[in-house]
Structures are given as structure tokens and as C-alpha cells.
Amino acid sequence: MTTSPQTAAPSRSRIAAASLIGTAIEFYDFYIYGTAAALVLNTAFFPDMDPVAGSLAAFSTFAVAFISRPLGSAVFGHWGDRVGRKSMLVVSLLVMGLSTVLIGLLPGYAALGVIAPVLLVLLRFTQGIGLGGEWGGAALLATEHAPPGKRGLYAMFPQLGPSAGFIVANGLFLILGETLSDAQFDSWGWRLPFVASLLLVIVGLYVRLKISETPVFQQAMDQRRIARVPFAGLMRHQWRRVLLGAGAMTIAYTLFYTATTYCLAYGTDTLEIPRTTMLALTMIGVVFMAAGTVVSAMVSDRLGRRRTLIAGTVVAVVWGLVMFPLMETRSIFLVGLALAGALALMGLIFGPMGAYLPELFRTEYRYSGASVAYSLGGVLGGAVPPLVATSMQAGGLGVMAIGGYVSAMALLSLLCLIALPETGDKTL
């Protein structure tokens, strides 16, 4: 008898491909917006504002998706805990990808007037909803398929998605910056990476439709252990872990979006480093992020999630105070070191989170719990830093204050991790 696709155990390579390619595409979509917000959206959609106000407005639209992510996490988490992980992964990919393509096709302020930024905010909000459902499903796809003692290794694959997505996104912007004039880039060139997302989504859908439901969720369905309202059960029984998990995630987001979105704008506008140079330095830094992700995910299977995360967070407290003095030197090498150090630390913290957050929650509401904790961490760590840093700079507080803010977020995450338990030896 041929084994049915619902019960067949997929290979590690298929799980890796399905969990990695989806998060890579989702984060590609998210990152091209962050890069465009730093480089061109202020003039394309907010041309009547002064440069600082325009940058704040562009970064505010960037923040909108982080605000909508918890909503997406709750919605996709509910149905992911009710009907399965696989179907929600497909829907979230479609929502995110189509929103991205429409942003690339959206006329600017010159053509639509005030309607243009309104539609931009709406599409950005929808982007966030899609991403809110994406990560939790991808992480559960990996962890709930993983054999005992290898959940960190398997959960490493969706955690590598951001590195892959960022390199592709920034690589495209780097190529466009080298081949197009500034006028061409500002007029239509920045739109090409958004429209190209459609091809990536088609590939992602093909891979994900080939994967089976996770055995852990299938067993819960067979045993009728499916919560009627998963989010309600989550808030009743494990709300404290949601908040602590969100706090633990905060510094990973803070390091990443400070080093990429804010520092890209700061490096080009204030330090007057060429745009292509900053993009290249950031891409090199993301390679270090990927390396940190691989190392820490594998180490967490041996030393434990919590211990590995605490070590990375302690170093991040110190690096926040080192990062901007290195940037201020305007030395290409030291600026690169500042970015690479921050992104390597982000990888060291991010790697074990693919297993740690799902392990914190029961199967009945694991999709909801992991997704909401992850997304709430993004609100504080992803949406806020570019706004805070730009406001601090405009207020004359200096870059050391921005570094102090990064260290404060690291300290917050450290305290949350201390309050959470070890989960590496937990049976899902």
C-alpha cells in the first residue's frame, strides 16, 4: 500500500525548503519596503514635507505593518490551531506577496495626491497581517516535524529566511543603484523589487503545497485536542509567557532594524557614505547574521535555548554602547564592523528563537502563542527603533543616546529571558 501524503514523513530537505523559502520571501517583501522607506518613499509619497518630517512619515508607514502583525498573528494563529499549519502558511504567503506587488504598482503623490499615502498605509497594514501569520507557521512546520534533540537544528531553517530574504532584497537595490541614475531609481527603479515579488511567491506556493501537515498537530486532531477558541485558551493559561516571549524577542528586532533601516538612512544622509557602499556593508553584515543564526541554533540543542539566548543578549547590552561610536568614525571598515557586530548578535539571539517560542506553548494554541509573542516583540523592537532614533537625532540628543536605547532594549530582553524556563528538553 502506498503511504498517503498526509501521513508520509517528509525529508529534512523538504521541511527545510518549505520553512525557509516562505520566510525568505515574506522577509524579502518586508525588507524591500524598509530599504525603500530609508531611500525614496519620503520623496515619492510625502514630497511636501521637510526631509526630517518626510523620513519620519516614511518610517511611520514602515511601522504600520508591525502594528498589524499581532492582528495577523491572532487571526492566522486561531485558524492554524483549528484547521492546521499548512493551509495558513499558504494563505499568509498570498496575502503578503500580493500586497507587496500592489505597493510596487501604486502611483505616487504626484499622480494621486493625498490618496497615494493613504493607500500605501493600507497596503502596508495588509503586508503586516500576512507576515504576522507567516513566521509562526513556518517555525511550527520545522519544530513539529523535528526528531527529539534536533528541534534547534530544524528550526534553524525558517530563521535563515530573513538573512536570505535580506540579501536578495538589498542585492536587487544594489544592482539598481549601480545601473540606474538617481532620477531613474527615484522615478521607477525602486518599484522593480516589489513587482518581482510575484515570481518569488509562485515558487513559494509550489514548495509549500507539497508539504504535509505536521505530525504533532495531526496527532492532536486525531485525539480531538483542538481548542474551540485557541486565543482565549492562550490568554487564560499562558498569557504571561506571551508577554515574556515578546520581551525576549525585542532585542533581536531592535538590533536588526537599527543596523539596517535606521543606519542605512543615517549613513547615507548624515555621514554622507555612498548609498551603494552602505548597502554593500549591510549585506556583508547579514552574512554574519546568518552565521550567528546557524551556530546558535545548533548550540542550543546542546547547551539549551535559554542559556544560549542569555549569552547573546548580555553581549548585546554592551554592543549598543559600542555601535554608534564606530559609526561616527566614518571609516568604512569600522562602520562595517558596527553593522556586522550588531547583525551577528541578532543572529545569535534569533537562531534559537525558532524552537524556543514554539516550545513555550501547548499544542492546542502553539501557533497563536508563538506568533503573537513574536509579533508583539516586533512592535517594540522593529517599529519603534527607526522612529526613536530619527527623533533623537532630530532633537540633538546624539547617537550615544540611540546606542543607549539599544542597550536598554537588550536589558529588557535579558530580564524576560531570566524569568522564562528552559524548554530544550520539553516534549512537544
N, C-alpha and C positions, 0 to 999 in steps of 0.2 A: 504493500500500500504506500502511496506517495504521501509524505507529510504535508499537511496543509500549510499555507503561508502564514496562517495565524499562529501556528504552534512551532514552526521551524525556528531554530535558533540561528539568528543571523551571525555572520562572521564579524570579527573585530573590525576588519577594514570597512565593512558596510555600515556598522554603527558609527565608526569614526567619520566616514564620508557624510552620512546623513546628519550627524550632530554638528560637524564642523562647517559644512558648506552653508547650512542655513544661517548660523550665527555670523559667518563671514559676510554673507550677502546682506543680512539685516544691519550689521555694523558698518559695512560699506555704505549703505544708504544713509545711515546716521552721520558718518564721518564726512561724507562729501558735503553735507549741509553745514557741519561745523567749520569746515575749511572755507566754504563759500561765505559763511557768516563773517569769518575773520577777514576775508579778502575783498568781497564785492557786493554783498547783499545790502550793505548800508547805502551805497550809491544807486543800486538798481531799484530798491523799494522805498528808501527813505531819503531822497535826494535833497529835500528842503531843510534838513536838519544840519547843524554844525557837526564836524567829524566825531566828537566825543558822543554827542547825543545819538548820532546815526549808528555808531558802534554799539552803544547800549541798546538801541532798538533792535538791531540785528541779533545781538546776543540774547535779547529777551525772547525773540521768536525761536531761537535755539533752545531756550529754557522751557518753552511751552510743551515740547514733546516729553520732557522729563516729568512735568506736572501731570500729563495724561497717561504716563506709563503705569502708575499704580491702578488707574481705572482699567487699563488694558489687562493688567495682571489679575485683577479681581474677576473680570469677565471671562478671560481665557482660562484662568485658574479654575473657576467654577465648572466650566464645561470640560476642561481637561481632567478634573477629578470625577466628573459624572460620566462622560462618554469615552474618554481615552486621550492619551498623549498625542498619538499620531495625527488625528484629524485636526486638532488645534494647531499643530505645527504647520500644517498645510495652509490653514486659513490665515494665520498670523503672517506667514510669508507673503501671501497675496495682498493683504491689507497694507503692509509696509512697502512692498515693491511698487504697487500701483500709485500710492501716494507720492512716492519719490519721482516716478516718471511724470506725474502731473505737475509737480513743482518745476521740473525742467522745462515744461511746456508753458508755464504760466507767464503771460506778458507782465512787464514791469510797470512801475508807477507812471512812466511817460505815456503808456498806452491806455491804462485803465484808471489811473488816478488812485484815489484812496481805496478803491475796491481791491487793488492788487495786494497791498499788505494784509488786508482782511482775509483774502483767500489764501495767502501764504500762511497765515497763522492757523487757519482751518486745516490745511493740508499737513502742516507740521504737527498739529494736535492728533490727526489721524495716524501719522507716522509713529508717534509715541504709543498709541494704543496697540499697534501691531507689534512693536518691539517689546511692549510690556508682556505680551503673551509668548514671545519667541524664546527668550533665554530659559525660562523655567522648563518649558517643554523639551528643549534641547538637552539641558542638564539632566532631566529625568530620563530621557531616552538613553543617555550614556550610563548613568549610575544604576538604573533599574535593570539594565542588561549585564552589568559588570559581575564577574565572579568574585567570591569572597577575597578580601585582601588586595583587590585591584581597582577599587572604585575611584581612587585618586587618579590612577593611570587612565582609566576610561573617561572620567570627567575632564581630563586634560583637553580632549578634542574640542568640545564646544568653547572652552576657554581660549583656545588658539584662534577661534574665529575672529575676535577683534583685531588681533595682530595681522592676520591675512587680509581682512577687510580694509584695514587702515593702509596697509602697504599698497594695495591695488588702488584705493581711492586717491591717496596722495601721489602715487606714481602717475596716475592719469593727469592730475593737476600739474605735476612737474613737467610732463611731456607737453601739455598745453601751454605752460608758461614759457617753454623753450621754443615752441614752434609758432605761437601766435603773438602778434603785437599786443600791447596793453589795451588798445582800443578794441581789438577783436575779442580778446578774452573778456573784457568788461561787457561787451555788447551781446555776444552769443556763446563764446567758448566755454564759459563756466557751466552752461546748461548741458553740455555733452555727457559728462559723467552721470547726471541724473537720468537722462534718457537711456543710456547704456545699461541701466539697472534692469531693464526689461529682459535683456538676454540672460542676465545672471539669475533672475527669478525663474525663468523657464528651466534652466539647468537644475536649480534647487528643487523645484517641484518634481522633476523627473526622479531625482535621487530619493526624495522623501516618500514618494508614493510607493517605492519599492520596499520600504522597511516595514517590519511587523510591529504590532503593539508590544509594549514591554511585558515581560513575564510577571513582574511584581504586580502591575495593575491588572493583568489578566487573571491572576490568582485572586485578587481582591474582588473582581467581578464574579468569578466562579463561586466564591464564598459569600457573595451578597454583602460585602463590607464596603458599600458605596454610600457616602453621606448624601442625604437629600439636598441639603444646603451646605456645601463644604465650607464656604467662607464663614458662616455662622458658627460652625463647629470649631474652626480655626480660632476665631475671636474668643470663643468661650473657653477653650482649653489651652491654647498656645500663643495667646496674644503677646506675652512677654518675650517669647523667642522671636516673634516677628519684629518687634522694636529693637531688640538687641542685635539680631541679624542684620537689620538695616543699618544700625550704627556701625557694626563691624565692617560693612561694605563701603562705608562713606569714604575712607581714605583712598581706596583704590580708584574710585571715581575722581576724587579731588586731585590726586597726582596726575591722572591721565589728562583730564580736561584743562588743568592748569598748564601742563607741559605742552599740550598740543594747541588747543583753541586759543587760550589767552596768550601764551608765549609766542605763538605764530604772529598774532597781531602786534604784540609788544616788540618783538624782534624786528619786524619789517617797518613799523610806523615810528617807534621811538628810538631803537638802536640803529635804524637805517641799514640793517643787514638785508641783502637782496632776497626777494621772495623765494626764488628757486633754491638759494642756499639754505634758508630756514626749512623749506620743505624737505630738502635732502637730509639735513641734520635730524629732523623729526623722524624720517623713515629709518635712519640708522638707529635712532633710539628705540624704535618699535621692534627692531630685530633683537635688541637686548631685552625688551619686554617679553617677546616670545620665548627667549632662552630662559628667562626667570620663571615664566609660566610652566614650562616643561620640567625644570629642576624642582620647583616647589611642589608641583602636583605629585611627582613621583616620590619625593622625600616624605610627603605627608602620609603615604601608605606605610612608611617605616617608622617615622617618629610621631605621627599623629597630626591631625589637622590643626588643632588649637595651638600646639607648641610651635608649629611652622609659621602660622599666621602671626602669633605674638612676636616672634623674632623679626619678621619683616616689618611689622608695624613700629616696633621700637626704633629701628634704623630710620624709618620714615619721619619720626619725630625730629630727629637730628637733621635729616636731609632738607627739610623745609627751611631751615635756617641757613643752609649752605647754598641752595639752588640759585637764588637771585644775586648774591654777590658774585657768583661765577658768571651769570648772565651779564652783569654790569661791566665786566671787563671788555666786552665786545670782541674778545678773542674767539675766533671760530672754533678752535679746539676746546676752550673752556665752556663756551655756550653749548657745544655738542655734549660735553661731559655733564653739564647741568641737566640737559634733556635726557640723556641716556641713563643717568643715575635715577632720575625720577621715574622713568618708564620701566627700568629694570625692577625697581621696588614695586611698582604697580603690578608687574607680572608675578613677582614673588608672593604678593598678597592675593592676587586674582586667581592663581593656579589652583590652590586647594579649595576655593570657594565653590567650584563646580560640584564638588562632592559634599562640602561642609553644609551648605544651606539646605539641600535636599535631605541630608541625614538628620537635620534638626526636627523634622516634622513627620507626623504619621502618614501612612499611605493614603488614608481617606481624604486628606487635604494637603498633601505634599506639594502638588502643583500650585495651589493657591498660596501656601505658606512661603515656599522658596521664591516664587515670582514676586509676591508683594514685598517681601523683605528686600529682595534685590532692587526692585524699582524704587522703593522709599529711600534706600541708600543713594540712588541716583538723583533724587530730588535735591538732597542736601549736598551731595558730593559732586554731581555733574552739572546741575542747573545753576547753582549758586556761585561757584568759584569764578567763572569768567565775569559775572556781574559784579561780584565783590572786588575782584582785582582791578577791573576797569574803573570802578567808583573810587577805590583807594588811590589809584594813580591820578585820577582827575582831581581828587581832593588834596593832593600834595602830601599824602602820608608816606610815600616812598615804597620801594619794592621790599624793604625789610619787613614792613607790615604785612605784605602779601605772603612772604615766607612764614611769618609768624602765624598767619591764618592756616596755612597748610599744616604746620606743626600742631596747631590746636585740633584740627580735624583728625590727625593721626592719634593724638592723645585720646580723643573721644572714642575712636575705634578700638584702641588698646583697652580702655576701661570696659567696653562692651564685650570684648573677647574674654577678658578676665572673668566676667560674670556668666559666660556660657560654658557648657560642658564639652568634654572631648566626645567625638562621635565616630572616630575611625573604626572602633571595634563593634559598632552597632549593627544588628541585623535588620535589613530593610523589610 
